[in-house]
Amino acid sequence: MQWLLRYSCPVCPKCFRLHFTVGLRERGVGALGCPSCRSPDLRKDTQHLWYWSTLEPALRRCLDPETFGLVTWKLTELELLTDPQFLWCPHVLVYIGL
């Protein structure tokens, strides 16, 4: 079984990998709390920074490199979208396939 730090919800390794693989590919990082109890509230900056920094080693071990790369991309995107001065460059969007 696998546990998320600070939470006592046991998750089998296959379900853990599936939860984060599907979630990273189809949803945003704000929807990827514990697969059992849905904690923490990832809408709070202090919660999501702590959560992802402690979860990163487990994700690196269980996800394929391409899916793990989505963690960095989606966390970066989340931070950029909170900046009112940020604008996407249309040339970069075409280059990265968005």
The first five atom37 places (N, CA, C, CB, O) and aatype in JSON, in Angstrom:
{
  "aatype": [12, 5, 17, 10, 10, 1, 18, 15, 4, 14, 19, 4, 14, 11, 4, 13, 1, 10, 8, 13, 16, 19, 7, 10, 1, 6, 1, 7, 19, 7, 0, 10, 7, 4, 14, 15, 4, 1, 15, 14, 3, 10, 1, 11, 3, 16, 5, 8, 10, 17, 18, 17, 15, 16, 10, 6, 14, 0, 10, 1, 1, 4, 10, 3, 14, 6, 16, 13, 7, 10, 19, 16, 17, 11, 10, 16, 6, 10, 6, 10, 10, 16, 3, 14, 5, 13, 10, 17, 4, 14, 8, 19, 10, 19, 18, 9, 7, 10],
  "atom_mask": [
    [1, 1, 1, 1, 1],
    [1, 1, 1, 1, 1],
    [1, 1, 1, 1, 1],
    [1, 1, 1, 1, 1],
    [1, 1, 1, 1, 1],
    [1, 1, 1, 1, 1],
    [1, 1, 1, 1, 1],
    [1, 1, 1, 1, 1],
    [1, 1, 1, 1, 1],
    [1, 1, 1, 1, 1],
    [1, 1, 1, 1, 1],
    [1, 1, 1, 1, 1],
    [1, 1, 1, 1, 1],
    [1, 1, 1, 1, 1],
    [1, 1, 1, 1, 1],
    [1, 1, 1, 1, 1],
    [1, 1, 1, 1, 1],
    [1, 1, 1, 1, 1],
    [1, 1, 1, 1, 1],
    [1, 1, 1, 1, 1],
    [1, 1, 1, 1, 1],
    [1, 1, 1, 1, 1],
    [1, 1, 1, 0, 1],
    [1, 1, 1, 1, 1],
    [1, 1, 1, 1, 1],
    [1, 1, 1, 1, 1],
    [1, 1, 1, 1, 1],
    [1, 1, 1, 0, 1],
    [1, 1, 1, 1, 1],
    [1, 1, 1, 0, 1],
    [1, 1, 1, 1, 1],
    [1, 1, 1, 1, 1],
    [1, 1, 1, 0, 1],
    [1, 1, 1, 1, 1],
    [1, 1, 1, 1, 1],
    [1, 1, 1, 1, 1],
    [1, 1, 1, 1, 1],
    [1, 1, 1, 1, 1],
    [1, 1, 1, 1, 1],
    [1, 1, 1, 1, 1],
    [1, 1, 1, 1, 1],
    [1, 1, 1, 1, 1],
    [1, 1, 1, 1, 1],
    [1, 1, 1, 1, 1],
    [1, 1, 1, 1, 1],
    [1, 1, 1, 1, 1],
    [1, 1, 1, 1, 1],
    [1, 1, 1, 1, 1],
    [1, 1, 1, 1, 1],
    [1, 1, 1, 1, 1],
    [1, 1, 1, 1, 1],
    [1, 1, 1, 1, 1],
    [1, 1, 1, 1, 1],
    [1, 1, 1, 1, 1],
    [1, 1, 1, 1, 1],
    [1, 1, 1, 1, 1],
    [1, 1, 1, 1, 1],
    [1, 1, 1, 1, 1],
    [1, 1, 1, 1, 1],
    [1, 1, 1, 1, 1],
    [1, 1, 1, 1, 1],
    [1, 1, 1, 1, 1],
    [1, 1, 1, 1, 1],
    [1, 1, 1, 1, 1],
    [1, 1, 1, 1, 1],
    [1, 1, 1, 1, 1],
    [1, 1, 1, 1, 1],
    [1, 1, 1, 1, 1],
    [1, 1, 1, 0, 1],
    [1, 1, 1, 1, 1],
    [1, 1, 1, 1, 1],
    [1, 1, 1, 1, 1],
    [1, 1, 1, 1, 1],
    [1, 1, 1, 1, 1],
    [1, 1, 1, 1, 1],
    [1, 1, 1, 1, 1],
    [1, 1, 1, 1, 1],
    [1, 1, 1, 1, 1],
    [1, 1, 1, 1, 1],
    [1, 1, 1, 1, 1],
    [1, 1, 1, 1, 1],
    [1, 1, 1, 1, 1],
    [1, 1, 1, 1, 1],
    [1, 1, 1, 1, 1],
    [1, 1, 1, 1, 1],
    [1, 1, 1, 1, 1],
    [1, 1, 1, 1, 1],
    [1, 1, 1, 1, 1],
    [1, 1, 1, 1, 1],
    [1, 1, 1, 1, 1],
    [1, 1, 1, 1, 1],
    [1, 1, 1, 1, 1],
    [1, 1, 1, 1, 1],
    [1, 1, 1, 1, 1],
    [1, 1, 1, 1, 1],
    [1, 1, 1, 1, 1],
    [1, 1, 1, 0, 1],
    [1, 1, 1, 1, 1]
  ],
  "atom_positions": [
    [[0.84, -1.18, 0.0], [0.0, 0.0, 0.0], [0.89, 1.24, 0.0], [-0.96, 0.0, 1.22], [2.06, 1.2, 0.38]],
    [[0.3, 2.32, -0.43], [1.02, 3.59, -0.5], [0.2, 4.65, 0.22], [1.31, 4.01, -1.99], [-1.03, 4.67, 0.1]],
    [[0.86, 5.51, 0.95], [0.2, 6.58, 1.67], [0.75, 7.91, 1.2], [0.38, 6.42, 3.19], [1.93, 8.04, 0.9]],
    [[-0.14, 8.9, 1.14], [0.31, 10.26, 0.9], [0.76, 10.82, 2.24], [-0.82, 11.15, 0.24], [0.1, 10.62, 3.25]],
    [[1.86, 11.53, 2.24], [2.35, 12.11, 3.49], [1.26, 12.96, 4.13], [3.6, 12.96, 3.24], [0.54, 13.69, 3.45]],
    [[1.16, 12.86, 5.43], [0.23, 13.62, 6.25], [-1.19, 13.06, 6.23], [0.23, 15.04, 5.8], [-2.02, 13.5, 7.03]],
    [[-1.5, 12.12, 5.35], [-2.85, 11.54, 5.28], [-2.73, 10.05, 5.53], [-3.53, 11.82, 3.9], [-1.74, 9.43, 5.14]],
    [[-3.71, 9.48, 6.18], [-3.62, 8.06, 6.53], [-4.47, 7.18, 5.63], [-4.03, 7.85, 7.98], [-4.87, 6.08, 6.03]],
    [[-4.76, 7.65, 4.44], [-5.55, 6.87, 3.5], [-4.64, 5.95, 2.69], [-6.35, 7.8, 2.56], [-3.81, 6.42, 1.91]],
    [[-4.78, 4.63, 2.88], [-3.96, 3.72, 2.08], [-4.49, 3.62, 0.65], [-3.91, 2.33, 2.74], [-5.7, 3.56, 0.43]],
    [[-3.58, 3.6, -0.29], [-3.93, 3.49, -1.71], [-2.99, 2.45, -2.31], [-3.82, 4.89, -2.47], [-1.78, 2.5, -2.1]],
    [[-3.56, 1.51, -3.06], [-2.68, 0.52, -3.69], [-1.84, 1.22, -4.76], [-3.52, -0.67, -4.31], [-2.3, 2.2, -5.36]],
    [[-0.63, 0.75, -5.0], [0.26, 1.41, -5.96], [-0.36, 1.56, -7.36], [1.56, 0.64, -6.07], [-0.16, 2.58, -8.02]],
    [[-1.11, 0.57, -7.81], [-1.72, 0.66, -9.14], [-2.76, 1.78, -9.18], [-2.38, -0.69, -9.52], [-2.81, 2.54, -10.14]],
    [[-3.6, 1.89, -8.14], [-4.61, 2.96, -8.09], [-3.96, 4.33, -7.95], [-5.58, 2.72, -6.92], [-4.42, 5.3, -8.55]],
    [[-2.89, 4.41, -7.17], [-2.15, 5.65, -7.0], [-1.63, 6.13, -8.35], [-0.98, 5.46, -6.01], [-1.83, 7.29, -8.72]],
    [[-0.97, 5.23, -9.1], [-0.42, 5.57, -10.41], [-1.54, 5.96, -11.38], [0.39, 4.38, -10.98], [-1.4, 6.94, -12.12]],
    [[-2.62, 5.22, -11.39], [-3.74, 5.49, -12.29], [-4.39, 6.84, -11.96], [-4.78, 4.37, -12.21], [-4.7, 7.61, -12.87]],
    [[-4.61, 7.12, -10.68], [-5.22, 8.38, -10.25], [-4.42, 9.58, -10.78], [-5.31, 8.45, -8.71], [-4.99, 10.51, -11.33]],
    [[-3.11, 9.54, -10.6], [-2.29, 10.67, -11.0], [-2.02, 10.69, -12.51], [-0.98, 10.65, -10.26], [-1.89, 11.77, -13.09]],
    [[-1.93, 9.54, -13.14], [-1.72, 9.52, -14.59], [-2.92, 10.1, -15.31], [-1.46, 8.08, -15.08], [-2.77, 11.0, -16.14]],
    [[-4.1, 9.61, -15.0], [-5.32, 10.11, -15.65], [-5.55, 11.57, -15.26], [-6.54, 9.24, -15.26], [-5.89, 12.4, -16.1]],
    [[-5.38, 11.87, -13.99], [-5.6, 13.24, -13.53], [-4.69, 14.25, -14.19], [0.0, 0.0, 0.0], [-5.14, 15.33, -14.58]],
    [[-3.42, 13.92, -14.33], [-2.48, 14.85, -14.96], [-2.76, 15.01, -16.44], [-1.04, 14.38, -14.75], [-2.56, 16.09, -17.0]],
    [[-3.22, 13.97, -17.08], [-3.49, 14.05, -18.51], [-4.83, 14.71, -18.83], [-3.46, 12.67, -19.12], [-4.99, 15.32, -19.89]],
    [[-5.8, 14.6, -17.92], [-7.16, 15.06, -18.23], [-7.68, 16.19, -17.37], [-8.08, 13.94, -18.13], [-8.67, 16.83, -17.73]],
    [[-7.04, 16.45, -16.23], [-7.52, 17.51, -15.33], [-6.35, 18.38, -14.92], [-8.23, 16.91, -14.08], [-5.21, 18.13, -15.29]],
    [[-6.66, 19.39, -14.16], [-5.62, 20.25, -13.63], [-5.09, 19.74, -12.31], [0.0, 0.0, 0.0], [-5.7, 18.87, -11.69]],
    [[-3.97, 20.28, -11.87], [-3.36, 19.84, -10.62], [-4.22, 20.19, -9.41], [-1.98, 20.46, -10.47], [-4.06, 19.59, -8.34]],
    [[-5.12, 21.14, -9.55], [-6.0, 21.5, -8.44], [-7.02, 20.44, -8.09], [0.0, 0.0, 0.0], [-7.64, 20.5, -7.04]],
    [[-7.2, 19.47, -8.97], [-8.18, 18.39, -8.75], [-7.52, 17.09, -8.35], [-9.01, 18.18, -10.01], [-8.16, 16.04, -8.38]],
    [[-6.25, 17.13, -7.97], [-5.53, 15.88, -7.72], [-5.12, 15.69, -6.27], [-4.31, 15.83, -8.59], [-3.95, 15.44, -5.98]],
    [[-6.06, 15.82, -5.39], [-5.79, 15.53, -3.99], [-5.71, 14.03, -3.78], [0.0, 0.0, 0.0], [-5.61, 13.27, -4.74]],
    [[-5.76, 13.61, -2.56], [-5.72, 12.2, -2.2], [-6.86, 11.47, -2.91], [-5.83, 12.01, -0.66], [-8.0, 11.94, -2.88]],
    [[-6.59, 10.34, -3.56], [-7.65, 9.62, -4.26], [-8.73, 9.08, -3.32], [-7.06, 8.5, -5.05], [-9.84, 8.77, -3.78]],
    [[-8.44, 8.94, -2.03], [-9.43, 8.43, -1.08], [-10.26, 9.53, -0.43], [-8.74, 7.62, -0.01], [-11.49, 9.49, -0.46]],
    [[-9.58, 10.52, 0.16], [-10.3, 11.54, 0.93], [-10.37, 12.9, 0.26], [-9.66, 11.7, 2.28], [-11.03, 13.81, 0.76]],
    [[-9.69, 13.06, -0.88], [-9.66, 14.3, -1.66], [-8.94, 15.45, -0.96], [-11.06, 14.73, -1.99], [-8.99, 16.58, -1.45]],
    [[-8.28, 15.2, 0.16], [-7.52, 16.24, 0.86], [-6.19, 16.39, 0.16], [-7.33, 15.91, 2.37], [-5.74, 15.45, -0.5]],
    [[-5.54, 17.5, 0.27], [-5.91, 18.77, 0.89], [-6.71, 19.64, -0.08], [-4.67, 19.52, 1.36], [-6.95, 19.27, -1.23]],
    [[-7.11, 20.81, 0.41], [-7.79, 21.79, -0.44], [-6.72, 22.47, -1.27], [-8.61, 22.84, 0.42], [-6.02, 23.36, -0.79]],
    [[-6.59, 22.06, -2.52], [-5.51, 22.54, -3.37], [-5.75, 23.93, -3.95], [-5.28, 21.57, -4.48], [-4.94, 24.43, -4.72]],
    [[-6.86, 24.54, -3.6], [-7.11, 25.91, -4.04], [-6.34, 26.9, -3.17], [-8.61, 26.23, -4.0], [-6.21, 28.07, -3.53]],
    [[-5.82, 26.44, -2.05], [-5.05, 27.31, -1.15], [-3.57, 27.18, -1.49], [-5.31, 26.94, 0.36], [-3.04, 26.07, -1.54]],
    [[-2.91, 28.3, -1.72], [-1.5, 28.29, -2.11], [-0.62, 27.51, -1.16], [-1.0, 29.7, -2.21], [0.22, 26.72, -1.59]],
    [[-0.8, 27.71, 0.13], [0.06, 27.03, 1.09], [-0.17, 25.52, 1.05], [-0.19, 27.56, 2.51], [0.77, 24.76, 1.26]],
    [[-1.38, 25.09, 0.78], [-1.67, 23.66, 0.7], [-1.07, 23.04, -0.54], [-3.17, 23.42, 0.73], [-0.42, 21.99, -0.46]],
    [[-1.27, 23.67, -1.7], [-0.81, 23.01, -2.92], [0.7, 23.03, -3.06], [-1.44, 23.67, -4.14], [1.27, 22.09, -3.63]],
    [[1.38, 24.05, -2.55], [2.85, 24.05, -2.61], [3.44, 22.94, -1.76], [3.4, 25.41, -2.16], [4.34, 22.22, -2.2]],
    [[2.94, 22.8, -0.53], [3.43, 21.75, 0.36], [3.11, 20.37, -0.23], [2.8, 21.89, 1.77], [3.98, 19.49, -0.27]],
    [[1.89, 20.18, -0.66], [1.42, 18.89, -1.16], [2.26, 18.41, -2.34], [-0.05, 18.99, -1.58], [2.76, 17.28, -2.33]],
    [[2.42, 19.26, -3.34], [3.16, 18.83, -4.53], [4.65, 18.64, -4.25], [2.99, 19.85, -5.65], [5.28, 17.77, -4.84]],
    [[5.22, 19.44, -3.35], [6.64, 19.26, -3.05], [6.89, 17.95, -2.3], [7.16, 20.44, -2.21], [7.93, 17.32, -2.5]],
    [[5.96, 17.52, -1.46], [6.14, 16.25, -0.76], [5.73, 15.06, -1.62], [5.35, 16.25, 0.54], [6.22, 13.95, -1.4]],
    [[4.85, 15.26, -2.57], [4.37, 14.19, -3.44], [5.34, 13.89, -4.59], [3.01, 14.55, -4.0], [5.34, 12.79, -5.13]],
    [[6.15, 14.85, -4.95], [7.03, 14.74, -6.12], [7.9, 13.48, -6.13], [7.91, 15.95, -6.18], [7.97, 12.84, -7.18]],
    [[8.57, 13.09, -5.04], [9.39, 11.88, -5.1], [8.59, 10.61, -5.42], [10.11, 11.68, -3.78], [9.05, 9.77, -6.19]],
    [[7.4, 10.48, -4.86], [6.56, 9.3, -5.13], [6.1, 9.29, -6.58], [5.34, 9.27, -4.19], [6.07, 8.24, -7.22]],
    [[5.75, 10.45, -7.11], [5.32, 10.53, -8.5], [6.47, 10.23, -9.46], [4.73, 11.91, -8.8], [6.28, 9.57, -10.48]],
    [[7.64, 10.71, -9.14], [8.82, 10.47, -9.98], [9.1, 8.96, -10.09], [10.07, 11.21, -9.41], [9.5, 8.47, -11.15]],
    [[8.89, 8.24, -8.98], [9.13, 6.79, -8.98], [8.06, 6.01, -9.74], [9.2, 6.29, -7.55], [8.38, 4.99, -10.36]],
    [[6.81, 6.44, -9.71], [5.75, 5.59, -10.25], [5.23, 6.01, -11.63], [4.61, 5.57, -9.3], [4.58, 5.21, -12.3]],
    [[5.48, 7.23, -12.07], [4.96, 7.69, -13.36], [6.03, 7.59, -14.45], [4.45, 9.13, -13.26], [7.23, 7.68, -14.17]],
    [[5.59, 7.39, -15.68], [6.55, 7.42, -16.79], [7.05, 8.85, -16.95], [5.89, 6.88, -18.12], [6.36, 9.79, -16.53]],
    [[8.22, 9.05, -17.54], [8.82, 10.39, -17.63], [7.92, 11.43, -18.31], [10.12, 10.3, -18.39], [7.89, 12.58, -17.89]],
    [[7.19, 11.04, -19.34], [6.32, 12.0, -20.04], [5.19, 12.48, -19.13], [5.72, 11.35, -21.3], [4.9, 13.68, -19.07]],
    [[4.57, 11.57, -18.42], [3.49, 11.95, -17.5], [4.04, 12.75, -16.34], [2.74, 10.71, -16.99], [3.43, 13.73, -15.91]],
    [[5.2, 12.35, -15.82], [5.8, 13.11, -14.72], [6.12, 14.54, -15.17], [7.07, 12.42, -14.22], [5.99, 15.47, -14.37]],
    [[6.52, 14.71, -16.42], [6.77, 16.06, -16.94], [5.55, 16.95, -16.89], [0.0, 0.0, 0.0], [5.68, 18.17, -16.82]],
    [[4.37, 16.35, -16.94], [3.14, 17.14, -16.84], [2.98, 17.8, -15.47], [1.92, 16.27, -17.12], [2.34, 18.84, -15.35]],
    [[3.57, 17.2, -14.43], [3.5, 17.79, -13.1], [4.13, 19.19, -13.15], [4.23, 16.9, -12.04], [3.51, 20.17, -12.74]],
    [[5.35, 19.27, -13.65], [6.04, 20.56, -13.74], [5.27, 21.52, -14.63], [7.46, 20.37, -14.26], [5.08, 22.68, -14.27]],
    [[4.85, 21.05, -15.79], [4.13, 21.91, -16.73], [2.84, 22.46, -16.11], [3.81, 21.13, -18.02], [2.58, 23.66, -16.19]],
    [[2.04, 21.6, -15.5], [0.75, 22.03, -14.96], [0.92, 22.92, -13.73], [-0.1, 20.82, -14.61], [0.12, 23.84, -13.53]],
    [[1.92, 22.67, -12.91], [2.16, 23.56, -11.77], [2.64, 24.93, -12.25], [3.19, 22.94, -10.81], [2.24, 25.95, -11.7]],
    [[3.48, 24.95, -13.27], [3.93, 26.21, -13.85], [2.75, 26.97, -14.45], [5.0, 25.97, -14.93], [2.6, 28.17, -14.23]],
    [[1.92, 26.26, -15.2], [0.73, 26.87, -15.8], [-0.2, 27.45, -14.73], [-0.02, 25.83, -16.65], [-0.73, 28.54, -14.9]],
    [[-0.39, 26.71, -13.64], [-1.23, 27.18, -12.55], [-0.7, 28.49, -11.97], [-1.33, 26.11, -11.44], [-1.47, 29.42, -11.72]],
    [[0.61, 28.56, -11.75], [1.21, 29.78, -11.22], [1.09, 30.94, -12.2], [2.67, 29.53, -10.88], [0.8, 32.06, -11.8]],
    [[1.31, 30.68, -13.48], [1.22, 31.73, -14.49], [-0.2, 32.29, -14.59], [1.67, 31.21, -15.85], [-0.39, 33.49, -14.74]],
    [[-1.18, 31.41, -14.5], [-2.57, 31.86, -14.64], [-3.04, 32.71, -13.46], [-3.48, 30.66, -14.78], [-4.04, 33.42, -13.58]],
    [[-2.34, 32.65, -12.35], [-2.71, 33.49, -11.21], [-2.1, 34.89, -11.32], [-2.27, 32.84, -9.91], [-2.47, 35.78, -10.55]],
    [[-1.18, 35.08, -12.25], [-0.54, 36.38, -12.45], [-1.37, 37.22, -13.42], [0.91, 36.21, -12.98], [-1.48, 36.86, -14.59]],
    [[-1.95, 38.33, -12.96], [-2.79, 39.14, -13.83], [-2.03, 39.79, -14.99], [-3.47, 40.21, -13.02], [-2.65, 40.22, -15.97]],
    [[-0.71, 39.86, -14.9], [0.1, 40.46, -15.95], [0.53, 39.45, -17.03], [1.33, 41.09, -15.34], [1.08, 39.84, -18.06]],
    [[0.28, 38.18, -16.79], [0.75, 37.15, -17.71], [-0.15, 37.04, -18.94], [0.82, 35.81, -17.0], [-1.37, 37.05, -18.83]],
    [[0.48, 36.92, -20.11], [-0.23, 36.68, -21.37], [0.5, 35.57, -22.11], [-0.31, 37.98, -22.24], [1.73, 35.55, -22.15]],
    [[-0.26, 34.64, -22.71], [0.35, 33.6, -23.52], [0.81, 34.19, -24.85], [-0.64, 32.44, -23.77], [0.13, 35.04, -25.42]],
    [[1.94, 33.76, -25.33], [2.45, 34.15, -26.64], [1.86, 33.18, -27.66], [4.03, 34.14, -26.68], [2.04, 31.97, -27.52]],
    [[1.15, 33.67, -28.69], [0.54, 32.76, -29.66], [1.57, 31.9, -30.41], [-0.29, 33.54, -30.66], [1.25, 30.79, -30.82]],
    [[2.77, 32.4, -30.59], [3.81, 31.61, -31.26], [4.25, 30.42, -30.42], [5.01, 32.49, -31.59], [4.51, 29.34, -30.96]],
    [[4.35, 30.62, -29.13], [4.75, 29.52, -28.24], [3.64, 28.49, -28.17], [5.09, 30.05, -26.81], [3.92, 27.29, -28.15]],
    [[2.39, 28.9, -28.14], [1.27, 27.96, -28.08], [1.24, 27.04, -29.28], [-0.03, 28.7, -27.97], [0.94, 25.86, -29.14]],
    [[1.55, 27.57, -30.45], [1.6, 26.74, -31.66], [2.76, 25.77, -31.56], [1.74, 27.62, -32.93], [2.62, 24.6, -31.92]],
    [[3.89, 26.22, -31.07], [5.09, 25.4, -30.96], [4.89, 24.22, -30.03], [6.26, 26.24, -30.48], [5.33, 23.11, -30.32]],
    [[4.2, 24.45, -28.87], [4.02, 23.36, -27.91], [2.74, 22.58, -28.16], [4.0, 23.91, -26.5], [2.44, 21.64, -27.41]],
    [[1.99, 22.92, -29.18], [0.83, 22.13, -29.55], [-0.44, 22.43, -28.79], [0.0, 0.0, 0.0], [-1.29, 21.55, -28.66]],
    [[-0.6, 23.64, -28.29], [-1.85, 24.0, -27.61], [-2.77, 24.75, -28.55], [-1.57, 24.85, -26.36], [-3.87, 25.14, -28.16]]
  ]
}
